[in-house]
């Protein structure tokens, strides 16, 4: 079996190791996968090449060149690679070709390293040996031994000091006796005793000197070891912060956008690291304090080391506590003032093995909201001006006995008034909207740790506060951009203004997956790319303004507002779109012209569901007409989707037969049909959308649009070019509406802005696909459209009566808006009578 086939059959934990290894170099695993056998034949063959052997240089260059040529050929063929894979292959080809132009040996060596790593993985798997060595824990264990070593030095010094104290006492005792003897009458006996005392004093002085020498040697060893330990612990602490704690926070940041961590960091494991660090630092501080007491016993130890090291250790302990004090459960990042939080923020101190005083009064955590500029200067700011008043902003820290964590949950926290900062820019030309203003929660507490009183602070992820639902799109965009592109360990809350499109595509796809249950397709992403870059297909990076601020061409909304409206409509339960989206029945993001082109080769009645280009969030149906032209039904917006399910509308439109490409509609949608419809509030069931809609600007009646004969002749055409049966010059359209924004003409006996008549054509001018049942909520006989059963005149009379009823029922949708304040106006009844 080939090597790469064995690798593919390994367990997932080995795959994670392999992916991480490949990501460290310029040779991607996607290229390895494409040319697995080709690479193994050369690198694992009977005559392996050596990159360090000059005799193999030409062969290596030829092999690398052929591999890149094969890759370039595969990409040129337009094979259906997934979007992200194709982007990675394109990028790899560009980089590898640049390297190959100068020296092929580094590429070949990297290939060899990758195959060697794969061989090791397979061997470990076959032997059942897991490479789970935790280097951080090994380093912590090593430092624990070092700290214990300084503790032994301290004990030896204390023993030497005790011996020195005894020798000093004995010397003093001998000296006192000697002074007494020297005051006596000198005799042979006293002289002998005096000499004995002098000899004893001399011996004690020698012993004292030996004690002092030993103490000085031990002292020097202790301080050298303590300085080394403190430096090593500081470096290890920084490493744990960088590799574990900051990674956990970064993964939390990414998870807020819907990204699942490939190799998630466990908070329980982080707690173990931090508690081990806390123990090392606290023991080291106790040892320095013991050394301080030893110094007081010995005037020779006139050291300044104690003060310096104590200060360093307190700083490390403070930094550790501040890092361990984190927001375990974040507040909602888009909030509305006055509303309760859907999820309560929770702050946690991961260290439970320090001597933190938990007796009454219990330590409290307080919170406030500060602005972005204040968050940046938090370490140097003592006095903060809050950006918003909050209530219930104090909570006691409580101990969780099972986890040894201290936590505070703000279950009743609520926002009050916000104080907006001055917008960036000047005057009316300010470049930043209030929805781009990032705030954050500051959580703070004072802890009594042993004899220390320390302040701990932590910040939440950025939040945006809105006051109206219309601000949600920009607020969500601000948060998504920050969560996605804020670098680990950044200054709050700096983000780049320009990012690669591929990262934005991944961001939107992950967001759709987390919110709707289905990611964006490759076709969706191609459409979104074209839309975001306004047709400039050569761009590889997108700016914040292009993403969220600048309006799309000929539209009054931005790219993100268009995408966000679709996302929210799918998410809303009342629109019943989510199940259709998950089932893949909504194509979603696809250009109108592209959908028409795809449908033009299909059978009449084939249709496609897409998001409207002109009305954000609305669903438009593109359908093939009987003459093979393609037209679009007027988009259904959120309110209409709430009134009548999209699946039911499709069921009731007889002209819709096949879901693209050729799936019978009942087969696709029958499980989503419902016999229950939401009432319009006046006893009517909503109408299905009218067919067709030429300009998507027609007036709507009870969930549909006004029939096409209420529109101007210019609007009665489909993308395929089908004109009204009467033609634009038909006398029946003489009084038709002249503007999509005003339903009246310009001549009227009641004023210049009132139409003299309703433009009702006879039956034979109606579009062939417009059934009478689309104009009324009352059922009609199936043969009511048959001219042999009913005359044209009778049909027109019935239709006129039905329309008059609808107009009376929905007059609020058709009341005219005069363009001149001096124009005479008629009454509604006058209009209906006409």
N, C-alpha and C positions, 0 to 999 in steps of 0.2 A: 504494500500500500504506500502511495506517495506520502511524503512528509506532511504536506499541507492538508491532506485529507485526514491524517491522524490528528493534526492540530484542531481541525474543525469539529472533531468528535470529543474533544476534551470538555470538562465541566466548565460552567460559566465563570467560576473564580479564576481559572487559568486564562480564559478569554479576556477578562478584564486586565490581567497582567500583560498579556500580549498587546492589547490595544494601547495601553499606557507606554509600553516600550517602543512601539512603532511611532507614537506621537512625539517622541523625543528626537527624531531625526527627520531628514528630508525625504526618505523613501517610504511612501505611505503603504498601508496594508492593502488598500484598494488595488494598487499596481501589482502587489504580490499575488493577490487573488486572481487577477486577470491572466497573469502569465506564470502561474505556479509551476507547471511542468517545464516550461522553457527555462526558468531560472534554476530549478533543481537539476536539470540535465547538465548545466554548465558548472554550477557550484558544488554539486554532490557527485559528479561523474567520476570516471576512472582516472581522469587526468585533471585534477582541480587546478585552477589558476591561482597564482600568488601575486597580490598587488604590490608586494615589495620586491619582486623579481623583475629586473629590467627586461628580461627576455620575454616576459608575458605582457608587456605594456601594450603592444599593438593588438594582441588578442583580446585583452580586457577592454580596450577602447572600441574595438569592433563589436564585442558582445553588448556593451552598454548602448552603443549607437543603434544596434539592431533592436534592442528592447524598447528604446524610445521611439524608434520608427514604427514598431508594432503598435505602441500606444497611440501615436499620432494617427495612424491608419484607422484604428478602432474609433477614435473620436470623430474623425472626418466622415465616417460612414453614417454618422447620426444615429447610432444605436440608442435604444431607449433606456439609458441609464437614469436612475433616480436623480432628481434635481441636485441634491447636496453631493452625491457621489460624482456627478459630472463636473460640478464646480471644483471639487477637490482634485479630480484627475487633470483638469485644465491647469489648475494652479501648480500641481506637481510637475506636469510636463514642462511648463515654462521655467521653473526653477532648475529642474534636472538638465534641461538643454543648456542653460547658462553655465552650469557647472561642467557639463560634458565638453563645452567649447574650450575650456581651459585645461581641465584635468579630470579624467574619468575614474582615477583610482579611488577618491573618497566615496563616490557612489558605489563602487564595487565593494569596498571595505564595509560600507553600511549594509549592503546586501548580505555579506558574510556574517556580520554581527547578528542580523535578524534571523538568519537560518540557524546559527548556533544557539540563539535564545530559544527558538522553536524546538530544537533537539533536546535542550535541557528541560523544557516544559514537558515534553512527551516522556522523557526518562523519569522525571519526578512523579508524573501521573501514574506511570506503570509501576513504580516502586511504592506508591501510596504516600510519598513524603510531601507534605505541604510546606511551602516557604512562607510561614506566618511569623517570622522573626520580627519582633517589635523593637526596633533600634532605640526608640525614645524610652521605652521601659528599661532597656539595657543600660542606657545612659543614666537614667534616674537611679537604677540600682548601683551603678558605679559611683555616682555622686554620694549616695547614701553611705557607701564604704569610706569615701573620702572624708565626709563629715564625721563619721565615727572615728576616723583616724585623728582628726584634730581634737576630738573629745578625749582620746587617749593621751595625746600630748598635754592637754590641759590637766588631766588627772596626774600625770607625772610631774608637771610643774607644781601642782598643789602639794604633792608629796615632798618634792624638793623644798618648797617653801616651808612646809611643816618642819622638815629637818633643819632648815636654816634657822627657823625660830627657836628650836630647841638648842642648837649650838650657840646662838646668840645669848640665850638665857643662861646656859652653862658658863659661857665666857664671862658674862656679867657677874655670875655668882663667884667664879674663881677670882675675878678682879676685886670684888668686894672683900673676899677673904684675904687676898694678898694685901690690900690696903690695910686691913686690920692687923696682919702679922707684921707688916713694916712699921707699924706704930708701937710694937712691943720692944722690950729689951732684947737686943740681939744676942742670941746664944747659938751654939752649934746646932741645937735642935730646931730653933726658929729659922736659922739660915737654911738648913736642909728642907724644912717645910716650905720656906719661901721659894726655893728653887723648884720644888715639886709643883707649886702653884704656877710658877712662871712657865714651866714646861707644859702644864695642862692648858694654860692660856694660849701658848704657841700652837699646840695641837688643835685647839678649837678655832684659832684663827685660820689655820690651814684647812680645816673642815669647812669653815664658813666660806673661804675662798673657792673651795671645790664646789660648794652648793651654789655660790653665785655664778661660777663659770657654767655649771650645768643649767642653771636657770636661764642664763643669757642665751645659751645654745638652744634650749627648748623654746625660749621666747621667740628667737629668730625663726626657728622652724615653724612655730605656731602661726606667726604673722605671715610668713611666706605661704604656708598652706592655706590660711584663711583668705588671703588675697586671691590665691589661685582658685579656691573653692567659690568665692563670691563671683569672680569673673566667669567661671564655668557655669555656675547656676544661672547667672544672668543670660549667658548665651543660650543655655538650654531652655530657659523660660521664653526667650524670643523665638526659638525654634518651635516650641510647642504652640505658642501663639500663632505663628505664621502657618504651620503645617496642619494644625488641628482646629484651634479656636476660631481663627479668622476664616478658615475654610468652611466650618460649620455655619458661621454667619453669612458667608457668601452663598452657600447652598440654600440657606433660608431665604435670602434675597432672590435667588433664581427661582425657587419653588413658588414664590408669590406670583410669578409670571406663568406658572404651569410646567416648568421644567423639572423633571425627576432626576435626582443626582445619580450618576453612574456608579460612583463608589462613595455612598453617604458616610459621613463622619458621625459616630455615635456620641450623643451628649453624655451618656454614662461613661464612655471611655475618656472623653475630655475631662470629666470630673475626676477620674482617677489620676490623670496626669497632673491636674492643678492641685489636688490634695497632696500628692507626693512633693510637688514644688513647695507648697506651703509648709510642709513638715521640714524640708531641708532648710528653708529660710528661717523658720522659727527656731530650730535647733542651733543654727549658726548664730543667730542673734543672742540666744541664751549663752552660748560659749563666749561671745565677745563681752557680754555683761559679767560673766564670771572672771574674765581676764581683767575687767575694770576693777572688780573687787580685789583681785590679786594685786593689782597695781597700788591700791590704797594700802596694802599690807607691806609693800616693798617700795621704798622711796627711789630705789635704783631704776624701777620701771616708770620712768617719767615719759610715757609714750603719748603721742597724739594719734596713733593708729586706731585706738579704741573709738574715739569720736568720729573719725572719718568712716570707719567700717560700719559703725552703728547707723550713721546717716545713710550710707549706701544700702544697707539691709532694710531699713525702714522704707526707703524709696522703692525697693524691689517688692516688698510686701504690699505697699500701697498700690503699685502698678498691678500686682497679681490680683488683689481684691477687686480693683476696678475692671479688670478684664474678665474676672469670674462673675461679675455682676452684669447680667445680660437680660435682654428681653426674650424670654422663651416663647411667649405667644404675643405676636405683634398686634397692635391696634389696626383697624381697617385703614387702608392707605388713602381711600377717598371717602370723606366724611361730610355730613351736612350738619351745620350748627343747629343745636336744639334737639337733635335726634339721639336716641340711645344707641350705644354701640352694639352691632350684631354679635361681636366676639369681644370678650373682656381682655384687656392687656394683662400680661402676667410677667413680672420680673422675678428673676431667680439668682441667688448666690450659690454657685456650684461648690463652694468650699464649706464643709461642715466640721472639719477637724481642728479648726483654730479655736482659741479660747474666747469666743464671742459672748458677751454678756447678754443673756436672754431673759433675765429677770425683770420684773416691773421697775420702772416703765420700759415696756418693750420697744425695741427699735422700730421706727416708722420709716416708710418710704413715701416721699412726696413727689408729685409730678406737676409739670407745667408745660406749656407749648412755647417753643422758641423758634426764631427764624433761622434760615440757612446761614446767614452771616454770623449769627451768634453761636451756632454750632461749631463753626470753624475756629472761633477764638475761645472755645469753652475752657481750655486748659489754662488760659491766662486771665479769664474773666471771673471776677468774684461777684459782681453785681449784674444780674440779668434782668432785662425788661421783657416780660412775657408778651407773646404775640396774641394770646387769646385767654380769656378767663375760663376756668373750668370749675366744676363743683364736684364734691366727693373726691378730693385730690390727695387724701392721706389714707394709707392702709398700713396695718401692722405687719411686720415680717413674722412668718410662722414657720416652725420647723416641721419637716416631713421626716418622721422617724425612720421610715424604710429607706429613703434615698439620702438622708442626712443633708438635704438641701434646705435653704431658707428661701421662702417664696412669699410674694405679695400679689394678690389678684384684685384688680380695680373693676369690680363687678358693676358698680353704679356710677362710674365716671361719665360725665356729660359735658358737652361744650356749651359755652355761652356766647359772648360777643368776641369778634375777631378784630384785631387792629392791623389793617393791611399796611405793608411796607410801601414806601414810595417806589413806583414802578420804574424799571430800568428804561432809560431813554429820557425824553423830555417832552412835556406837553402832550398833544394829541398824537405825536409820532412815537410814543413809547413802544419799544420793541417787544416787551414782555407783557402778556396778559396776566390777570390775577390768578388764572388757573395754572399758570406755570410757576407760581410762587410756592416754593417747597418749605414746609414747616416740619417740625418733629417734636416728639415728646421727650422731655428730659426727666429722667427718674433719678432721685437723689436720696441718700440716707447717711446717717452718722452711726458708725459702729465702734463699740468699745471692745478692742481686741487686747486681752491682757491688760497691760498698763498703757496701751495706746488708744487714742481716740482718732479715728480715721474717717474721712468722707469718701464715699463711693458714688460714682455717677455713671450713667449709661444713657445712650440715645436710642430711640426707636428708628426704624427705617423711615424715610421721608413720607409725609402725608400732605394731602391737598384738601382744603376745606372749601366746599361749594355752598351756594345759597339757593341754587335753582337747578333743575334737571337738565336744562340746556347746556350747563357747564360741564356735564359729566364726561363728554367725549374728550375734551382737551385735558381734563383732570386725569382721566385714565391714561391718556397718552403720555402725560408727564411722568406718571408713576411707572408705566411699562418701560419707557426709555431709560429711566433712572435704574430700575431693577436689572435691566438687561445689560447696560453698558457702563454702570458704575464699577470701577476696578476695585479689587480687594485691597483694603488698607488705604483707600483714597481719603482725601480731604473732603469732609461733608460739603455738599453732595455733588461733587464735580463729575460731569459726564462730557464725553466728546460731542461736538456739534455735528460731526460727519462720521458715518459708520458704514461698513460694507453692507450691501444689499442682502447678501446671503444670510447675514446675522439677523437682519430685520425679517426676512422670510421665515427663518427658524422661529423667531419670536412670535410672529403672528400665527404660525401653524401650531405652536405649543399652546398659545392662548386659546385658540379654537378647540384644541383637543381637551383642555382642562375645563372649558366652559360648556362646550356642546357635546363632547364625547367623540368627536371625529376631527382629525387634522385636515389641513388644506391639501388639496391634490396638486399634482404637478401642473395641470392645466390652470387651476386657480392661481398658483404662484406666478405662472407666466402672464396671466391677465393682470394680476396686481402689479407686477414689475412694469408692464407697459403703461399701466395707469399712473403709477407713482412717478415714473420718469417722463411723463407727458409725451410718450412716443420716442424718446431718446434711448434707443436700445443699446448704445455703447457705454452708458454709465455703469459703473460698478459700485459707487458709493451714493448714499442718499443723505441729505441734510435734515436737520430737525424741522426746518421751515417747509421743505418739500413733503415731509411726512405728515405734519400736523397743521401748519399755519397757512401756507399758500393755497388759495382756491384752485381747483382743477379747471382746465380750460373751459370757458363758457358755462361754468357752474358757480354757484354761490356757497359751495362747501369744499372742504379740504379732502385730501386722500383718506386720512384716518377717519374723519367724520363719516365718510361713505362706508368704510370697512366696519366701523364700530356700530353703525345703525343696523347692519346685517347681523353682526354678532349678537346684539341685544334682542333683535326680533327672533332669532333662533332660540335664544335663552328663555324668552318669556313663555311661560306655560300656556297662557291664553291664546297664543298664535298657533299652537299645535304644529310648529315647524321642526322641533327638535328631533322627533322620531323620523320624520321624512329625511332630515339631514343625515342622521346616523345611518339610515338605510341606504344612503347614496342616491336618493331620488331627486335631490336638488343638485343640479350642476353648480349653481352658486355663482362664483365669480368667473364670468366669461363675457367677452365683448359681444355686443349685439351683432355686429357684422360677422364676427367669427361664428356665432351660433347660427346665423342665417345661412352662411356658407356650408356649415356642416349639415344643416337640415335640407338644403336645396336638392340633395340627391336621394332623399327619403320619400316614402309613400305619403300621399295626402293624409292629413290627420296626425302625422308624427309631430310631437311637440317636445319642448325642452323648458325646464324651469330654471330661471336665472335671476340674479339680483338686478334690479333696474339700474341703468346708468344715470338716469336723471332724477330719480326719487330714492334717496338713501334708505335702505332697509326694506323697500317694497319688492314684491315678487312679480316678475314679468314672465309671461308665457309666450314663447315663440313657437309658431305652428305653421305647418305646410298646408297651403290652401289647395283646392281642387285643381287649380291650374298650375300647380307646382311652384307658385310664388310663396314667399314666406312673409307673414305679418305678425305683429306683436299685439297681444291683448293688453289693454291698459293695466298698469301695475296696480297690485293690491297692496295697500299700506297696512300699517299695524292695526288700525281700527277695523278695517274690513276683514282682516284675517281673524280678528277676535269674534266678529259677528258670524262669519261663516268659514268653516274649515276649508283650507285649500284643497284637500282631497275631495271634499264634497263638491266644490266648484268644478273640479276636473270631471267628476262623475256626471254632473248635470250638463256639461257642455258636450253635446253629441259630436261636434266636429273634432274633438280631441279623441284620438283612437289609440295611438301608440306612443309610449314614452321612448324617447331617443335611446338606442337606435331603432329597436323594433319590438319593444316589450308591450304587449296588450295592456291598456291602462288598468283594467280591472285586476289583472294579475299583479301589477305593481302596487296598486293603491287600495285594493279591496279591504285589506286588514286595517286601513286607516279611515275607512268610511264611518260616518256616524249618522244616526237618525235624529239626533238631538241637535238643534240649532239655537244659537243665541238670538233672542228677540231684539229688534231694534228699539224697543221701548214703546211702540205704538201699534203693536199687534201684528207687525209684518215680519216675515222671514226675509233676510237679506237676499238681494238679487245676486246672481252670478255676474262676473264681469261681462261687459258687452263685447261683441266682436264686430269689426276690429277696432283698434285705436291707432290712429295714424300719428298723432303728435303727443300722446300721453298728457295732453293738457285739457281734455274735456271735463265738463262738470260731472260730478258723481251723484247718483241717486241710490240711496239705500244699499250701499255696498258695491255698486257697479258704476259705470259711466253712463252719461246720457247717450242714447242711441246716436249712430253716426249722422243721421239726418238732422241733428241739432247743431252740427258743426259746420264750419265754413267749407266750401267745396275743396279748398286747398288742403284741408286736413283729411279728406277722404281718399287716402291711398295707403298702400302697404309698402314695406321696404322693397317688395317685389315689383311695385309699379302698378297695382290694380287700382283703377279709378272708379269713382262712383258710377253706377249704371246710367245715370242721367247725364253725366258730364258736368263740367264746371259752368257751362253757359245755360244750363237748364233753367227755364222760367220758374220752376217750382222752388229754386233756391234764391229767388230775387230778394227775399227778406231775411236770409239766413244770417247767423251771428257773424259779425265782422271781426271780433277779437276774442281770443281764448280767455281773456280776463273780464270781458263784459259781454253778457249774453244778449245784448240788444244791438240793433242796427243804428243807423244814423238818421233815419226819417221816420217820423211818427206823428199822428195827429195829437198825441199827448205830450209831445216834446221832441227835441232833436235827438234824444238818447233813447227813445222807445221804439221798438219795432212795430210795424203796422199789422203784422200777422205772424202766426206760427207757421213755419215752412214745413207743412206735412205733405210728403209726396204720396202718390197712389201706391198701391201694393206692388205693382210691377217695377217700381224704382228701388225697392228695399234690397239691400244686399242679400244674396241667396242664402247666406249662412246665418241670418238674423231671424230667430224664431220669435213668434208672438209671445211665448212664455217668458222671454227675457224682458218684456216690457211691463209685465203685471205679475202680481202675486196670486192672481186667480187662475186656476188651471183652465186650459182651453182644450177643446177636442183635438185629437191628433190630426184630423183632416181640416182644421180651421185654416190652414195655409193653402188649401187646394182651391184653385180658381173655379173649378167645375162645381164645387159645393157652395161657394160663397162669392158674390160679386166683388169687384174691386171697390165699388162705392161703399158697400156694406162694411167691408173690412176697414176702410179708412175711417168710417164713422165710429166703428167699435174701437179702433186704435186711438182715435181722437178722444173718446170718452175716457178710456183707460189712462191716457196721458194726463188729461185734465185732473183726474182723481189723484194721480201721483204728484202733480204739481201742487195741488192743494195740500197734500200730505207733507210735501217737502219744500214748501215755499222758501224756507230759510236758506236753501242752497242756491236759489236762482234770483233773489232780489237784486235788482240792478243798482249799479253805483254810477250816478250821472257824472260825467266828466266836467260839467259846468254847473256852478252853484246857482246860476240864474235860469237854468233850463226848467221849463214846466214839467211836472212829474205826474204820472197817472197812478192809480191805485192798483193793488194786487188783483182785485176782482176784475178791473178793466182788462188787465193783462190776460187773466184766465178766460174771460169772455171772448177776447179776440181769438 
